[in-house]
Amino acid sequence: MWYLLSRLMQMILITFVLSVGLFALLSIMPGNAVEMLITSNPRVRPEDIVRLKKLRGLDRPWYVQYHRWMWGYYDPYRAPHIRVIDPLSIHWNEDQTKVFVDLSASLDNPDYPVNFEKLFLQLRAERPNLADRVENVVKGAKESQKLTTFLETIFYEDVDYYNRINRQMRTEASSNLKIEGLFGSLVQGTMLQAGIGDDNFHRLWFKVTNIHGLETISSVQVQRPSHSSPTSAQIIVDDIPIQIVDDPQNFVVNLKQYVHCVGKGCQKYTFGLEPGSPGIIDAQGVYKNNFKTPGQSEVRFSIKDSRGEISRGAFAVEHGYVMNKEKFNRGFLFIFAGDPLALGFSNTYKRPVWELLAGEEPFCEGDVEGMAMCSDSKVFAQSTSLWGSLSAWTTRTIIHSGRIGNTLQLMIPSLFLSLLIALPLGVLCAYRQYSWLDYIVNFLAFIGISLPVFWLGIMMISVFAESLQWLPAGGIQSVDIEKSSLEEVLANRLRHLMLPVLALSVAYAGRWLRFMRASMLEVLPADYIRTARAKGLGESAVIFKHALQNALIPVVTVMAISIPALFGGAVLTETVFAWPGIGRLQYEAVMNSDYYVAIVIFLISAVLVMLGNLLADLLYIIVDPRIRRS
């Protein structure tokens, strides 16, 4: 017992050290989520990059990110978002002295709690046929993914209705926002309005604040339709994005980059702060401040030219997040408390890592030969027979077994086939050393070890799938197998299993055969083998009872250490045959910089290595009586 406890403590310590090293390595490698965003959208704004880094903690040292991943973190409250204002929402009065801007379609409140049940009842009342189809899909989604699944399904079924629902949600969310006009602009509901003097160009400033006090300042530039260019010089302040503060104690921004002059005869101008705005600003527009507490601050400034004309602008400074104490994202450690979502979320597959590894929970959908396909025992009780219920449940489980289940379906046959080939042939070759059988088997074993797995897999596909068309070229099942019987599902899986199992078994069988032969050759000349023969024991008893048990000790070690690689599906095998298992998932996670998935799979491999060593120690007790007695 003490031995098992000590090994368990060693495993925990080694796993912890490996997780730290892996996280540090993946964090400093190029290709993180921010760099992928920049690559996919070269026009992304710098402030968006900074905000994304802060939201995901990618601007923090790796050990801080590691703590967030292991223990968890709170979601921050988010400021309102203002979409691009449609020019069609800008209206003028008859004499073009007053402008009106409808902001209703431009406001977005990301922290607004959407009532999913209310939305579904509305769908049921307005689109009953669509509601039935959507309900089947949403039933299989996790609670946190229901709304997203609901909207995505509606989008693919009825785009017009999706747009209507989306507008409705934005309107309800914006009803909790407070809109305030700045610098003389007025607000009535969601309508922004202002009187325009002699200026041909004018910018209307406004502020949007949510119930948490977070605000976004924006503006819209308007131009009289009857004038194409200004008659005199005019200073225009561009829309200034939220300023994300990296160092709250020493925040500096040059506002001159957001100012330009239109028209003829632009004169020199100077900056100044409006009353009540924090910080200081010099005449050239360099704003400075030291922020003490997290949150947001509003800064208003003015620009005066040599003629005394004044233009104004405003911006919000985000100098630390206000954490939402009601939204705690559990870290990796909470997996041991029974929270599967603590494994993280895959950015590549847009699904929780647990769902990728373990598969989705079966949910009722359709019938298989009259048997409801679901995991609810009450529904099973309505089936015509126990075998029908069990068959339907087994079919659904096999089809939706997840990456771990898929790899087990590939690993277990490969393991038994490799052992069935390697152990008897290894013993036989050692017993008949230098015979024609020994030469032929060794030659084939060398070929199996030497052939690259990917090349062997491609050759098998070329011969058995393309030329002879006996077996499928890849994949785990046929497209139309979803509603087949258990017998048809098993037969279909078996056909898809044959080629990858053979490719995976060849290399391991050859390797284990060589170890088995070498170990038996060391044991057969031993004194106790000669003694056993001298005592008159039969040759089978000498080989299998005395020689084989001792020869298995080093072979058991090699096999136990090989199990993690075999469980990983030999990444190349699963990739070549498009088998959706752990090995292929590991390859895709690394290629797509999907850190959470990659780290979890690496840790699974590390744990399997340690469990393999523990299994080897336990097998020593069974194989070697001396260890069992000690």
C-alpha positions as CSV (number, residue, x, y, z in Angstrom):
1,M,0.0,0.0,0.0
2,W,2.8,2.4,0.9
3,Y,4.4,1.6,-2.5
4,L,1.2,2.5,-4.3
5,L,0.8,5.8,-2.3
6,S,4.5,6.8,-3.0
7,R,4.0,6.1,-6.7
8,L,0.8,8.1,-6.7
9,M,2.6,11.1,-5.1
10,Q,5.4,10.8,-7.7
11,M,2.8,10.8,-10.5
12,I,1.1,13.9,-9.1
13,L,4.4,15.7,-8.8
14,I,5.6,14.7,-12.2
15,T,2.3,15.7,-13.8
16,F,2.5,19.1,-12.1
17,V,6.0,19.8,-13.3
18,L,5.1,18.6,-16.8
19,S,2.0,20.9,-16.9
20,V,4.1,23.9,-15.9
21,G,6.8,23.1,-18.5
22,L,4.2,22.5,-21.3
23,F,2.3,25.6,-20.5
24,A,5.4,27.8,-20.4
25,L,6.6,26.3,-23.7
26,L,3.3,26.8,-25.5
27,S,2.9,30.3,-24.1
28,I,6.2,31.5,-25.5
29,M,5.8,29.8,-28.8
30,P,4.6,31.9,-31.8
31,G,1.1,31.4,-33.1
32,N,-1.0,32.3,-30.1
33,A,-4.7,33.4,-30.4
34,V,-3.8,37.1,-30.9
35,E,-1.3,36.4,-33.7
36,M,-3.9,34.2,-35.4
37,L,-6.4,37.0,-35.3
38,I,-3.9,39.4,-36.8
39,T,-3.1,36.9,-39.5
40,S,-6.7,36.3,-40.4
41,N,-7.6,40.0,-40.4
42,P,-4.7,42.3,-41.3
43,R,-7.0,45.3,-40.8
44,V,-7.7,44.6,-37.1
45,R,-7.2,47.7,-35.0
46,P,-4.3,47.8,-32.4
47,E,-6.8,48.6,-29.6
48,D,-8.7,45.4,-30.4
49,I,-5.5,43.4,-30.1
50,V,-4.7,45.0,-26.7
51,R,-8.2,44.3,-25.5
52,L,-8.2,40.7,-26.7
53,K,-4.8,40.1,-24.9
54,K,-6.2,41.6,-21.7
55,L,-9.5,39.6,-21.8
56,R,-7.6,36.3,-22.3
57,G,-4.7,37.2,-20.0
58,L,-2.2,36.9,-22.8
59,D,-0.6,40.2,-21.8
60,R,0.4,38.7,-18.4
61,P,3.6,36.6,-17.7
62,W,3.2,32.9,-18.4
63,Y,3.1,31.9,-14.7
64,V,0.1,34.2,-14.2
65,Q,-1.6,32.6,-17.2
66,Y,-0.8,29.2,-15.8
67,H,-2.4,30.2,-12.5
68,R,-5.5,31.4,-14.4
69,W,-5.6,28.1,-16.3
70,M,-5.2,25.9,-13.2
71,W,-7.4,27.8,-10.8
72,G,-9.7,30.0,-12.9
73,Y,-10.6,33.6,-13.3
74,Y,-13.5,36.0,-13.2
75,D,-15.0,37.4,-16.4
76,P,-14.8,41.3,-16.6
77,Y,-17.8,43.4,-17.2
78,R,-17.7,44.7,-20.8
79,A,-18.4,48.1,-22.0
80,P,-21.2,48.7,-24.5
81,H,-20.3,48.2,-28.2
82,I,-21.3,50.7,-30.9
83,R,-21.6,49.4,-34.4
84,V,-20.9,51.3,-37.5
85,I,-23.7,53.9,-37.9
86,D,-25.6,53.4,-41.1
87,P,-25.7,56.6,-43.2
88,L,-29.4,55.9,-43.9
89,S,-30.1,56.5,-40.2
90,I,-29.0,60.2,-40.5
91,H,-31.9,62.6,-41.3
92,W,-32.1,66.4,-41.7
93,N,-34.9,68.9,-41.3
94,E,-36.1,70.9,-44.3
95,D,-33.8,73.9,-43.9
96,Q,-30.8,71.6,-42.9
97,T,-30.2,73.3,-39.6
98,K,-30.9,70.3,-37.4
99,V,-29.7,66.7,-37.8
100,F,-31.2,63.5,-36.3
101,V,-29.3,60.2,-36.0
102,D,-31.2,57.0,-35.1
103,L,-28.8,54.9,-32.9
104,S,-31.2,52.0,-32.3
105,A,-29.5,49.6,-34.8
106,S,-26.0,50.6,-33.7
107,L,-26.0,49.8,-30.0
108,D,-24.9,46.5,-28.5
109,N,-24.8,45.4,-24.8
110,P,-22.6,42.3,-24.6
111,D,-23.4,41.7,-20.9
112,Y,-27.2,41.7,-21.4
113,P,-28.7,38.4,-20.0
114,V,-30.7,36.8,-22.7
115,N,-33.8,34.9,-21.6
116,F,-33.4,31.7,-23.7
117,E,-36.7,30.2,-22.5
118,K,-38.6,33.3,-23.6
119,L,-37.0,33.2,-27.0
120,F,-37.9,29.5,-27.5
121,L,-41.5,30.1,-26.5
122,Q,-41.6,32.9,-29.0
123,L,-40.2,30.6,-31.7
124,R,-42.8,28.0,-30.8
125,A,-45.6,30.5,-31.3
126,E,-44.3,32.1,-34.5
127,R,-42.6,29.2,-36.2
128,P,-43.9,25.9,-34.8
129,N,-42.4,23.7,-37.6
130,L,-39.0,25.4,-37.2
131,A,-39.3,25.1,-33.4
132,D,-39.5,21.3,-33.6
133,R,-36.3,21.0,-35.7
134,V,-34.5,23.5,-33.5
135,E,-35.5,21.7,-30.3
136,N,-33.9,18.4,-31.3
137,V,-30.6,20.1,-31.9
138,V,-30.7,22.3,-28.8
139,K,-31.4,19.3,-26.6
140,G,-28.0,17.9,-27.2
141,A,-26.2,21.2,-26.3
142,K,-24.7,22.1,-23.0
143,E,-26.5,24.8,-20.9
144,S,-23.8,27.3,-21.7
145,Q,-24.0,26.6,-25.4
146,K,-27.8,26.5,-25.8
147,L,-28.2,30.1,-27.0
148,T,-25.4,29.9,-29.5
149,T,-26.7,26.5,-30.8
150,F,-30.3,28.0,-30.9
151,L,-29.2,31.0,-33.0
152,E,-26.9,29.0,-35.3
153,T,-29.7,26.5,-36.1
154,I,-32.2,29.2,-36.9
155,F,-29.6,30.9,-39.1
156,Y,-29.2,27.8,-41.3
157,E,-32.9,27.1,-41.4
158,D,-34.3,30.6,-41.9
159,V,-31.9,33.6,-42.4
160,D,-34.7,36.2,-42.5
161,Y,-36.2,35.0,-39.2
162,Y,-32.6,34.9,-37.6
163,N,-32.1,38.6,-38.6
164,R,-35.4,39.5,-37.0
165,I,-34.5,37.7,-33.8
166,N,-31.1,39.2,-33.8
167,R,-32.5,42.8,-34.1
168,Q,-35.0,42.0,-31.4
169,M,-32.2,40.9,-29.0
170,R,-30.1,44.0,-29.7
171,T,-33.1,46.2,-29.1
172,E,-33.9,44.6,-25.8
173,A,-30.3,44.7,-24.8
174,S,-29.9,48.4,-25.6
175,S,-33.0,49.3,-23.6
176,N,-30.8,49.0,-20.4
177,L,-28.2,51.4,-21.8
178,K,-28.2,55.1,-21.0
179,I,-27.4,57.4,-23.9
180,E,-26.1,60.9,-23.2
181,G,-25.3,63.6,-25.7
182,L,-22.1,65.5,-25.4
183,F,-21.1,69.1,-26.4
184,G,-24.7,70.3,-27.0
185,S,-26.1,67.1,-28.6
186,L,-29.4,66.0,-27.2
187,V,-30.9,62.5,-26.9
188,Q,-34.6,61.4,-27.0
189,G,-34.9,57.7,-26.6
190,T,-32.3,56.4,-29.1
191,M,-32.5,59.5,-31.3
192,L,-29.4,61.7,-31.2
193,Q,-30.0,65.3,-32.5
194,A,-28.2,68.6,-32.7
195,G,-28.5,72.0,-34.2
196,I,-25.9,72.9,-36.9
197,G,-24.7,76.4,-37.3
198,D,-22.7,77.7,-40.2
199,D,-20.4,74.6,-40.3
200,N,-20.7,72.3,-43.2
201,F,-19.0,69.5,-41.4
202,H,-20.1,68.6,-37.8
203,R,-19.4,65.8,-35.4
204,L,-22.0,64.7,-32.9
205,W,-20.6,63.2,-29.8
206,F,-22.5,60.9,-27.4
207,K,-21.8,58.5,-24.5
208,V,-23.4,55.1,-23.9
209,T,-23.3,53.7,-20.3
210,N,-24.4,50.3,-19.0
211,I,-25.8,49.4,-15.6
212,H,-22.2,48.7,-14.3
213,G,-21.0,52.2,-15.1
214,L,-18.9,51.2,-18.0
215,E,-19.1,53.6,-20.9
216,T,-18.2,54.0,-24.5
217,I,-17.8,57.4,-26.2
218,S,-18.4,57.7,-29.9
219,S,-19.4,60.2,-32.5
220,V,-20.8,60.4,-35.9
221,Q,-19.7,62.9,-38.6
222,V,-22.4,64.6,-40.6
223,Q,-22.2,66.9,-43.6
224,R,-25.0,69.0,-45.1
225,P,-26.2,67.3,-48.3
226,S,-26.2,70.6,-50.1
227,H,-22.5,71.3,-49.5
228,S,-19.7,69.2,-50.9
229,S,-16.8,71.0,-49.3
230,P,-16.3,73.5,-46.4
231,T,-16.1,77.2,-47.3
232,S,-13.5,77.9,-44.6
233,A,-11.0,76.0,-42.5
234,Q,-12.5,73.7,-39.9
235,I,-10.9,71.4,-37.3
236,I,-12.4,67.9,-37.2
237,V,-11.8,65.5,-34.3
238,D,-12.0,61.9,-35.4
239,D,-13.8,59.2,-33.4
240,I,-11.4,58.1,-30.7
241,P,-11.5,54.4,-29.6
242,I,-11.4,53.3,-26.0
243,Q,-7.8,53.7,-24.7
244,I,-6.6,50.5,-23.2
245,V,-4.0,51.3,-20.5
246,D,-1.0,49.0,-20.2
247,D,0.6,51.0,-17.4
248,P,-2.1,52.8,-15.3
249,Q,0.5,54.7,-13.4
250,N,2.0,56.3,-16.5
251,F,-0.6,56.6,-19.2
252,V,0.3,58.8,-22.1
253,V,-1.5,59.4,-25.4
254,N,-1.0,61.9,-28.2
255,L,-4.4,63.2,-29.3
256,K,-3.0,65.1,-32.2
257,Q,-3.2,61.8,-34.3
258,Y,-7.0,62.0,-34.1
259,V,-7.3,65.6,-35.3
260,H,-7.2,66.9,-38.9
261,C,-8.2,70.1,-40.6
262,V,-10.4,70.4,-43.6
263,G,-10.9,73.4,-46.0
264,K,-8.5,76.2,-46.9
265,G,-6.5,78.3,-44.5
266,C,-6.0,75.8,-41.6
267,Q,-4.4,77.7,-38.7
268,K,-2.4,76.6,-35.7
269,Y,-4.4,75.2,-32.8
270,T,-3.9,74.4,-29.1
271,F,-5.4,71.7,-26.8
272,G,-7.0,72.1,-23.4
273,L,-9.0,69.9,-21.0
274,E,-12.7,70.5,-20.3
275,P,-13.7,71.1,-16.7
276,G,-14.0,67.9,-14.6
277,S,-11.8,65.8,-16.9
278,P,-8.9,64.0,-15.0
279,G,-5.2,64.3,-15.9
280,I,-3.3,67.0,-17.7
281,I,-2.8,67.9,-21.4
282,D,-0.3,70.2,-23.0
283,A,-0.8,72.6,-25.9
284,Q,0.4,70.0,-28.4
285,G,-2.2,67.4,-27.4
286,V,-0.2,65.0,-25.2
287,Y,-2.5,63.7,-22.5
288,K,-1.0,62.2,-19.3
289,N,-2.5,60.8,-16.1
290,N,-1.8,58.3,-13.3
291,F,-4.9,56.1,-12.6
292,K,-5.1,54.6,-9.1
293,T,-8.1,52.3,-9.3
294,P,-9.5,49.9,-11.9
295,G,-12.4,51.0,-14.0
296,Q,-13.1,53.6,-16.7
297,S,-12.7,57.4,-16.9
298,E,-14.2,59.9,-19.3
299,V,-11.9,62.6,-20.8
300,R,-13.2,65.6,-22.6
301,F,-10.9,68.1,-24.4
302,S,-11.2,71.2,-26.6
303,I,-9.2,72.5,-29.5
304,K,-8.9,76.3,-30.1
305,D,-7.5,77.7,-33.3
306,S,-6.0,81.2,-33.9
307,R,-9.3,82.6,-34.9
308,G,-10.9,81.5,-31.5
309,E,-13.0,78.7,-33.1
310,I,-13.4,75.8,-30.7
311,S,-13.8,72.1,-31.6
312,R,-14.3,69.4,-29.0
313,G,-13.6,65.7,-28.6
314,A,-13.9,63.0,-25.9
315,F,-12.7,59.5,-25.3
316,A,-12.9,56.8,-22.6
317,V,-9.9,55.3,-20.8
318,E,-10.0,51.7,-19.6
319,H,-7.5,51.5,-16.8
320,G,-8.2,48.1,-15.3
321,Y,-11.2,45.7,-15.6
322,V,-14.1,45.6,-13.2
323,M,-14.5,41.9,-12.5
324,N,-17.9,40.2,-12.6
325,K,-18.0,38.2,-9.4
326,E,-21.0,36.2,-10.6
327,K,-19.1,34.8,-13.6
328,F,-16.1,32.6,-12.5
329,N,-14.5,30.4,-15.1
330,R,-13.3,27.3,-13.3
331,G,-9.7,26.2,-14.0
332,F,-8.3,22.8,-14.8
333,L,-8.2,21.7,-11.1
334,F,-12.0,21.7,-10.9
335,I,-12.1,18.7,-13.2
336,F,-11.3,16.7,-10.0
337,A,-14.4,18.2,-8.5
338,G,-16.6,16.8,-11.2
339,D,-16.8,19.8,-13.6
340,P,-16.0,18.5,-17.1
341,L,-16.1,22.0,-18.6
342,A,-13.0,22.9,-16.5
343,L,-10.9,21.3,-19.2
344,G,-11.4,24.4,-21.3
345,F,-12.8,25.3,-24.6
346,S,-11.4,24.5,-28.1
347,N,-11.1,27.6,-30.3
348,T,-10.7,25.4,-33.4
349,Y,-13.8,23.3,-32.9
350,K,-15.8,25.8,-30.9
351,R,-16.7,23.2,-28.4
352,P,-15.7,22.3,-24.8
353,V,-12.6,20.1,-24.7
354,W,-14.5,17.5,-22.6
355,E,-17.0,17.1,-25.4
356,L,-14.2,16.5,-27.9
357,L,-12.6,13.9,-25.7
358,A,-15.6,12.1,-24.3
359,G,-18.2,12.8,-26.9
360,E,-21.6,14.4,-26.6
361,E,-24.2,12.8,-24.3
362,P,-26.8,10.9,-26.3
363,F,-30.1,12.6,-26.6
364,C,-33.5,11.4,-28.0
365,E,-33.7,11.8,-31.8
366,G,-35.7,9.6,-34.1
367,D,-36.2,5.9,-33.9
368,V,-34.0,2.9,-34.7
369,E,-36.3,0.0,-35.7
370,G,-39.0,1.5,-33.4
371,M,-36.5,2.0,-30.5
372,A,-36.0,5.6,-29.2
373,M,-32.3,6.6,-29.4
374,C,-31.6,8.3,-26.1
375,S,-30.0,7.8,-22.7
376,D,-33.2,8.3,-20.7
377,S,-34.2,5.1,-18.9
378,K,-37.8,6.2,-18.8
379,V,-37.9,6.3,-22.6
380,F,-36.1,3.0,-22.8
381,A,-38.9,1.5,-20.6
382,Q,-41.3,2.3,-23.5
383,S,-39.3,0.2,-25.9
384,T,-40.7,-3.2,-27.0
385,S,-37.8,-5.2,-25.5
386,L,-34.7,-4.9,-23.3
387,W,-32.5,-5.9,-26.2
388,G,-34.0,-3.2,-28.4
389,S,-33.3,-0.5,-25.7
390,L,-29.8,-1.8,-25.1
391,S,-29.1,-2.0,-28.9
392,A,-30.3,1.6,-29.5
393,W,-28.3,2.9,-26.6
394,T,-25.2,1.0,-27.7
395,T,-25.5,2.2,-31.3
396,R,-25.8,5.8,-30.2
397,T,-22.9,5.5,-27.8
398,I,-20.6,3.9,-30.4
399,I,-21.4,6.6,-33.0
400,H,-20.9,9.5,-30.5
401,S,-18.1,8.0,-28.4
402,G,-15.8,11.1,-28.6
403,R,-12.1,11.2,-29.4
404,I,-11.1,8.9,-26.5
405,G,-13.7,6.3,-27.4
406,N,-12.7,6.4,-31.1
407,T,-9.0,5.9,-30.1
408,L,-10.0,3.0,-27.8
409,Q,-11.8,1.4,-30.7
410,L,-8.6,1.6,-32.7
411,M,-6.2,0.8,-29.8
412,I,-7.7,-2.3,-28.3
413,P,-7.8,-4.4,-31.5
414,S,-4.3,-3.1,-32.5
415,L,-2.9,-4.1,-29.1
416,F,-4.4,-7.6,-29.1
417,L,-3.3,-8.2,-32.7
418,S,0.2,-7.0,-32.0
419,L,0.5,-9.3,-29.0
420,L,-1.0,-12.2,-30.9
421,I,1.6,-11.8,-33.6
422,A,4.7,-10.8,-31.5
423,L,4.7,-13.1,-28.5
424,P,4.2,-16.6,-30.2
425,L,6.5,-15.7,-33.1
426,G,9.1,-14.2,-30.8
427,V,9.2,-17.4,-28.7
428,L,9.2,-19.6,-31.8
429,C,12.1,-17.8,-33.4
430,A,14.2,-17.9,-30.3
431,Y,13.5,-21.6,-29.9
432,R,14.4,-22.3,-33.5
433,Q,17.3,-19.9,-33.7
434,Y,19.0,-19.6,-37.2
435,S,16.3,-21.8,-38.8
436,W,14.7,-20.7,-42.1
437,L,11.6,-19.7,-40.0
438,D,13.8,-17.5,-37.8
439,Y,15.3,-15.8,-40.8
440,I,11.9,-15.2,-42.6
441,V,10.2,-13.9,-39.5
442,N,13.1,-11.6,-38.5
443,F,13.2,-10.3,-42.1
444,L,9.5,-9.4,-42.0
445,A,9.9,-7.9,-38.5
446,F,12.7,-5.6,-39.8
447,I,10.5,-4.6,-42.7
448,G,7.6,-3.8,-40.3
449,I,9.9,-1.7,-38.0
450,S,11.6,0.1,-40.9
451,L,8.6,1.0,-43.0
452,P,7.3,4.6,-42.2
453,V,3.7,4.3,-40.9
454,F,2.4,7.0,-43.1
455,W,3.9,5.3,-46.2
456,L,2.5,1.9,-45.2
457,G,-0.9,3.5,-44.7
458,I,-0.9,5.2,-48.0
459,M,0.1,2.0,-49.8
460,M,-2.7,0.1,-48.0
461,I,-5.2,2.7,-49.1
462,S,-3.8,2.6,-52.7
463,V,-4.0,-1.2,-52.9
464,F,-7.1,-2.2,-50.8
465,A,-9.2,0.9,-51.1
466,E,-8.4,2.3,-54.5
467,S,-7.3,-0.6,-56.7
468,L,-9.2,-3.6,-55.2
469,Q,-11.9,-1.5,-53.5
470,W,-12.3,-4.0,-50.7
471,L,-12.2,-1.6,-47.8
472,P,-12.9,2.1,-47.1
473,A,-10.0,4.5,-47.7
474,G,-10.5,6.4,-44.4
475,G,-12.8,7.8,-41.8
476,I,-14.5,6.1,-38.9
477,Q,-18.0,5.3,-40.4
478,S,-20.2,5.8,-43.4
479,V,-22.2,9.0,-43.7
480,D,-25.6,7.2,-43.6
481,I,-24.9,4.9,-40.7
482,E,-26.5,7.2,-38.1
483,K,-29.9,5.4,-38.1
484,S,-28.7,1.8,-38.7
485,S,-29.1,-1.2,-36.4
486,L,-26.4,-2.2,-34.0
487,E,-25.2,-5.1,-36.2
488,E,-24.9,-2.8,-39.2
489,V,-23.0,-0.2,-37.1
490,L,-20.5,-2.8,-35.8
491,A,-20.0,-4.2,-39.3
492,N,-19.4,-0.8,-40.7
493,R,-17.0,0.2,-38.0
494,L,-15.1,-3.1,-38.5
495,R,-14.6,-2.4,-42.2
496,H,-13.3,1.1,-41.4
497,L,-11.0,-0.4,-38.7
498,M,-9.2,-3.0,-40.7
499,L,-6.7,-0.8,-42.6
500,P,-5.6,1.5,-39.6
501,V,-5.4,-1.5,-37.2
502,L,-3.2,-3.4,-39.6
503,A,-1.0,-0.3,-40.2
504,L,-0.7,0.3,-36.5
505,S,-0.1,-3.3,-35.6
506,V,2.7,-4.0,-38.1
507,A,5.2,-1.6,-36.5
508,Y,4.5,-2.6,-32.9
509,A,4.3,-6.3,-33.7
510,G,7.7,-6.2,-35.3
511,R,9.2,-4.2,-32.4
512,W,7.8,-6.4,-29.7
513,L,8.7,-9.6,-31.6
514,R,12.3,-8.5,-31.7
515,F,12.3,-7.8,-27.9
516,M,10.6,-11.1,-27.2
517,R,13.1,-13.1,-29.3
518,A,16.1,-11.4,-27.8
519,S,14.8,-11.9,-24.2
520,M,14.1,-15.6,-24.9
521,L,17.6,-16.1,-26.3
522,E,19.1,-14.7,-23.1
523,V,17.0,-17.1,-20.9
524,L,17.2,-20.4,-22.9
525,P,21.0,-21.0,-22.2
526,A,20.5,-20.3,-18.5
527,D,21.5,-23.0,-15.9
528,Y,18.0,-23.4,-14.5
529,I,16.6,-24.2,-18.0
530,R,19.2,-27.0,-18.3
531,T,18.3,-28.2,-14.8
532,A,14.6,-28.3,-15.7
533,R,15.3,-30.4,-18.8
534,A,17.6,-32.6,-16.8
535,K,14.8,-33.2,-14.3
536,G,12.7,-34.7,-17.1
537,L,10.2,-31.8,-17.6
538,G,8.5,-31.7,-21.0
539,E,9.7,-29.2,-23.6
540,S,6.5,-27.2,-23.4
541,A,6.7,-26.9,-19.6
542,V,10.3,-25.8,-19.9
543,I,9.5,-23.1,-22.5
544,F,6.2,-21.7,-21.2
545,K,6.6,-22.2,-17.4
546,H,10.2,-21.5,-16.8
547,A,11.7,-19.6,-19.8
548,L,8.8,-17.5,-20.9
549,Q,8.0,-16.1,-17.4
550,N,11.5,-14.8,-17.0
551,A,11.8,-13.6,-20.6
552,L,8.6,-11.6,-20.2
553,I,10.0,-9.2,-17.6
554,P,11.9,-6.8,-20.0
555,V,9.2,-7.3,-22.7
556,V,6.5,-6.2,-20.2
557,T,8.4,-3.0,-19.6
558,V,8.7,-2.2,-23.3
559,M,5.0,-2.9,-23.9
560,A,3.8,-0.9,-21.0
561,I,5.8,2.1,-22.1
562,S,4.5,1.7,-25.7
563,I,0.8,1.9,-24.5
564,P,0.7,5.7,-24.4
565,A,1.9,5.9,-28.0
566,L,-0.6,3.2,-29.0
567,F,-3.4,5.1,-27.2
568,G,-2.4,8.2,-29.1
569,G,-3.3,6.2,-32.2
570,A,0.2,6.8,-33.5
571,V,-0.6,10.4,-34.7
572,L,0.4,9.6,-38.3
573,T,-1.9,6.6,-38.5
574,E,-5.0,8.5,-37.4
575,T,-4.0,11.4,-39.7
576,V,-3.4,9.3,-42.8
577,F,-6.7,7.4,-42.3
578,A,-8.7,10.5,-41.2
579,W,-9.5,8.6,-38.0
580,P,-11.0,11.2,-35.5
581,G,-9.1,10.1,-32.4
582,I,-6.7,11.5,-29.8
583,G,-3.7,11.3,-32.1
584,R,-5.3,13.3,-34.9
585,L,-6.7,15.8,-32.4
586,Q,-3.3,16.3,-30.9
587,Y,-1.9,17.0,-34.4
588,E,-4.7,19.5,-35.2
589,A,-4.4,21.2,-31.9
590,V,-0.7,21.9,-32.4
591,M,-1.1,23.0,-36.0
592,N,-4.0,25.4,-35.0
593,S,-2.3,26.6,-31.7
594,D,-5.3,25.3,-29.8
595,Y,-3.5,25.5,-26.4
596,Y,-6.1,24.1,-24.1
597,V,-6.6,21.0,-26.2
598,A,-2.9,20.5,-26.8
599,I,-2.0,20.8,-23.1
600,V,-4.8,18.4,-22.0
601,I,-3.7,15.8,-24.5
602,F,0.0,16.1,-23.6
603,L,-0.9,15.6,-19.9
604,I,-3.1,12.6,-20.8
605,S,0.0,11.1,-22.6
606,A,2.2,11.9,-19.6
607,V,-0.3,10.3,-17.2
608,L,-0.5,7.2,-19.4
609,V,3.3,6.9,-19.4
610,M,3.3,6.8,-15.6
611,L,0.3,4.5,-15.5
612,G,2.1,2.3,-18.0
613,N,5.1,2.1,-15.6
614,L,2.9,1.3,-12.7
615,L,1.2,-1.4,-14.8
616,A,4.6,-2.8,-15.6
617,D,5.4,-3.0,-11.9
618,L,2.2,-4.8,-11.1
619,L,2.7,-7.2,-14.0
620,Y,6.2,-8.0,-12.6
621,I,4.5,-9.4,-9.5
622,I,2.4,-11.7,-11.6
623,V,5.2,-12.8,-13.9
624,D,8.1,-13.1,-11.5
625,P,7.5,-15.2,-8.3
626,R,10.6,-13.7,-6.7
627,I,9.2,-10.2,-6.8
628,R,5.8,-11.5,-5.6
629,R,7.5,-13.1,-2.5
630,S,9.5,-10.0,-1.7
